[in-house]
């Protein structure tokens, strides 16, 4: 049994230490906003914040996060920066299919928490999540709007 702090709440989970955080979030805790995409940490659909840093949860074993604060898309609007990102996502109408968007929002929130006024180059460097609909221009516009 291990104790995890997820979205400000303590969750006791009985899982093997090498279980990817993504599966603990989705299957054990029931937070399904974080998506499974590629399973190898490339696409970013599984992005969550670990102590404020964007990580790919499909590749993070749960025994590596015991003392960390985990934030998922379900709680991102409680964070002032996250709320601005979500508002910008809606304002710019970023999503098409929407599958990657929770990971995109998490990555953008982490970027803006670290760099409140990023350059276009910083946005491009930080926003490495894949979008099969190709909404990259809208994503960058939403990040710029959230930073304004």
N, C-alpha and C positions, 0 to 999 in steps of 0.2 A: 504494500500500500504506500502510495506517495501522495504528497500534498502539492497542488499546483495553484498558483494565483492567476486566475483567468478573468479578465474584465473586472478586476477589483474584488472578485469573490474567490473564496477558497474551495477547491474541489478535491476530494479524496478519490483517487483512482487506483484501481488494482490492475496494473498492466506490466508487462515485461519492460525492462529498462531500455531495450533496443527498439521498442515500438515507435514509429515516427509520430511526432507531435500531431501532425495532420489527422491521423487516425484516432488519436486520443480525443482531439477536439470534436471531430465529426461523430465517431461511433460510440465513444464512452461518455462524453459530456453532452452531446447532442447539439453542438453549435455547427450547423451545416452551411453557414455563409462562406466559410473558407473552402475553396474548391480543390478537388483533385484534378490536375491537368496531365502532366507528363510523368510524374513520379520520379524524375531524376533531377529535379531542382533547376530545370532550364526555363520553363515557361512562366513561372511566377504566379500562377493562379492560386497557389497555396500560401501566398505571402501573408504573414502576421507580424506584429511588432513584439520583439523580445527586449524588454527594458528600453523601449523606444526605437530600437533598430529593426529595420526590415530584414526578415529572414525567410527562407523557403522552408516551410514546416514539413514538407514531405521528406526532407533529408535530415531533419533534426531529431535525433533520438530523445525520447522524453527524459531519460536520465541526465541529459545535459541542461535541462531547464528547471530543475527542482526549485531553486531559490529565485528565479526570475519572475518578473511581471509580464504576463502574456496579454496582449490586446488583440482581439479579433474584430472583424468588420461589424459584428453585432453591437459593439460598444464604441466604435470610432467617433460617433457624433457627440459623445460625452467629453471628448477632448476638443478644446477650442480650435486647434489647427485642423483636426479631422473634420469638424463641423464645417469649416470654411471650404475644405476640399470637396466634401459631399455637395455643398451648395453650388460650388463651381461646376462640378460634374453634371448636376441637374441643369444649371443655367446654360452651359455650353451644349447640353444634350449629347454627352460623350457616348453612352452605350448604344450599341446596335444589338448584338445577340446578348451581351451582358455577362457572359460566362467568366471572362477574365477580370471584370471590373472590380470585384472586391479586392483582389490582389493589387490592381492598379491603384486603387484609392489608398491602400495601406502603404504602398511604395511612395506615393506622392506625399502622404502625411509624414512619413519618416524623412523624406527629403526636406520638406518645408520646416520641420522641427529643427533640423540640423543647419539648414541654409534658408533663412526666411525670404531672401530676395535672390533666388538663383538666376544665373544667366541661362540663355538658351542652351549653351554647351553643357552646363551643369544639369539641366533638365534632361537632355539627351543621354548624358552619362549615367544618371541615376535611374531613369525610367527604362529598365531593361526587360520588363515583363513583356511577353508576347501577346499580341492581339490578333486573332485570326480574321477579324473583320477589318483590320487595318485602320483603326481610329487614332493613329499616332498623332496626327495634326490636332485633332480635337483634344486628345489627352494633354498635349503640350499647352494648348490654349487654356485648358481648365487649370493646369498648374500655375500658369502665369496669372490667371484671374484670381486664384486663391492667394497668391503671393502679393497681389496689389493691395 
